């Protein structure tokens, strides 16, 4: 099977799965406890994605000043805390990572 056909079919499957949940849950009132619990899903998922990338850049724990991802992540966290601006946070973190990578190579 062609790789493009596989990509297209998997995209369609993903879209249909998401559409079914949106369409189905859009008509159902969730209990307040479930609604409150679902508010914590995005930060939990984001943390699960970011923390290993920042603290385990080479597969081992690295909390030294030589860990450019950690330093850029700390700067991004500071920008996020002070500005509450997602675009500025991403720009500051990526910019810091690129500059630090350039300086330490």
FENVEN-V870827 format. One record per residue. RES is the residue in three letters. SS is DSSP state (a for helix, b for strand, c for the rest). PHI is phi as a letter, one per 30 degrees, with the letter a starting at -180 (NA if undefined). D_FIRST is the distance of its C-alpha to the first C-alpha in Angstrom with 2 decimals. Layout:
res=RES ss=SS phi=PHI d_first=D_FIRST
res=RES ss=SS phi=PHI d_first=D_FIRST
//
This chain:
res=UNK ss=c phi=NA d_first=0.00
res=UNK ss=c phi=d d_first=3.78
res=UNK ss=a phi=e d_first=6.44
res=UNK ss=a phi=d d_first=8.52
res=UNK ss=a phi=d d_first=6.91
res=UNK ss=a phi=d d_first=7.00
res=UNK ss=a phi=d d_first=10.44
res=UNK ss=a phi=d d_first=11.52
res=UNK ss=a phi=d d_first=10.98
res=UNK ss=a phi=d d_first=12.70
res=UNK ss=a phi=d d_first=15.34
res=UNK ss=a phi=d d_first=15.98
res=UNK ss=a phi=d d_first=16.41
res=UNK ss=a phi=d d_first=18.72
res=UNK ss=a phi=d d_first=20.62
res=UNK ss=a phi=d d_first=21.21
res=UNK ss=a phi=d d_first=22.46
res=UNK ss=a phi=d d_first=24.83
res=UNK ss=a phi=d d_first=25.94
res=UNK ss=a phi=d d_first=26.80
res=UNK ss=a phi=d d_first=28.97
res=UNK ss=a phi=d d_first=30.65
res=UNK ss=a phi=d d_first=31.32
res=UNK ss=a phi=d d_first=32.51
res=UNK ss=a phi=d d_first=34.61
res=UNK ss=c phi=d d_first=36.01
res=UNK ss=c phi=c d_first=38.14
res=UNK ss=c phi=c d_first=39.30
res=UNK ss=c phi=d d_first=42.16
res=UNK ss=c phi=d d_first=41.46
res=UNK ss=c phi=d d_first=44.45
res=UNK ss=a phi=e d_first=46.10
res=UNK ss=a phi=d d_first=45.38
res=UNK ss=a phi=d d_first=41.61
res=UNK ss=a phi=d d_first=41.84
res=UNK ss=a phi=d d_first=43.79
res=UNK ss=a phi=d d_first=41.41
res=UNK ss=a phi=d d_first=38.35
res=UNK ss=c phi=d d_first=40.13
res=UNK ss=c phi=d d_first=39.67
res=UNK ss=a phi=d d_first=35.87
res=UNK ss=a phi=e d_first=35.09
res=UNK ss=a phi=d d_first=37.63
res=UNK ss=a phi=d d_first=36.53
res=UNK ss=a phi=d d_first=32.84
res=UNK ss=a phi=d d_first=33.88
res=UNK ss=a phi=d d_first=36.23
res=UNK ss=a phi=d d_first=33.65
res=UNK ss=a phi=d d_first=31.38
res=UNK ss=a phi=d d_first=34.20
res=UNK ss=a phi=e d_first=36.67
res=UNK ss=a phi=d d_first=34.57
res=UNK ss=a phi=d d_first=33.51
res=UNK ss=a phi=d d_first=37.17
res=UNK ss=a phi=c d_first=38.94
res=UNK ss=c phi=b d_first=36.51
res=UNK ss=c phi=d d_first=35.27
res=UNK ss=c phi=c d_first=34.99
res=UNK ss=c phi=j d_first=34.42
res=UNK ss=c phi=b d_first=38.17
res=UNK ss=c phi=d d_first=40.64
res=UNK ss=c phi=b d_first=42.15
res=UNK ss=c phi=c d_first=44.86
res=UNK ss=c phi=c d_first=46.65
res=UNK ss=c phi=d d_first=47.52
res=UNK ss=c phi=d d_first=45.10
res=UNK ss=c phi=d d_first=42.14
res=UNK ss=a phi=d d_first=41.25
res=UNK ss=a phi=d d_first=38.77
res=UNK ss=a phi=d d_first=41.59
res=UNK ss=a phi=d d_first=44.04
res=UNK ss=a phi=d d_first=41.71
res=UNK ss=a phi=d d_first=40.85
res=UNK ss=a phi=d d_first=44.57
res=UNK ss=a phi=d d_first=45.24
res=UNK ss=a phi=d d_first=42.47
res=UNK ss=a phi=d d_first=43.95
res=UNK ss=a phi=d d_first=47.37
res=UNK ss=a phi=d d_first=46.20
res=UNK ss=a phi=d d_first=44.46
res=UNK ss=a phi=d d_first=47.62
res=UNK ss=a phi=d d_first=49.95
res=UNK ss=a phi=c d_first=48.07
res=UNK ss=c phi=h d_first=45.68
res=UNK ss=c phi=c d_first=43.45
res=UNK ss=a phi=d d_first=39.74
res=UNK ss=a phi=d d_first=39.04
res=UNK ss=a phi=d d_first=42.09
res=UNK ss=a phi=d d_first=41.16
res=UNK ss=a phi=d d_first=37.68
res=UNK ss=a phi=d d_first=39.23
res=UNK ss=a phi=d d_first=42.04
res=UNK ss=a phi=d d_first=39.86
res=UNK ss=a phi=d d_first=37.36
res=UNK ss=a phi=d d_first=40.26
res=UNK ss=a phi=d d_first=42.18
res=UNK ss=a phi=d d_first=39.26
res=UNK ss=a phi=d d_first=38.74
res=UNK ss=a phi=d d_first=42.48
res=UNK ss=a phi=d d_first=42.94
res=UNK ss=a phi=d d_first=40.05
res=UNK ss=a phi=d d_first=41.57
res=UNK ss=a phi=d d_first=45.06
res=UNK ss=a phi=c d_first=44.20
res=UNK ss=c phi=d d_first=42.11
//
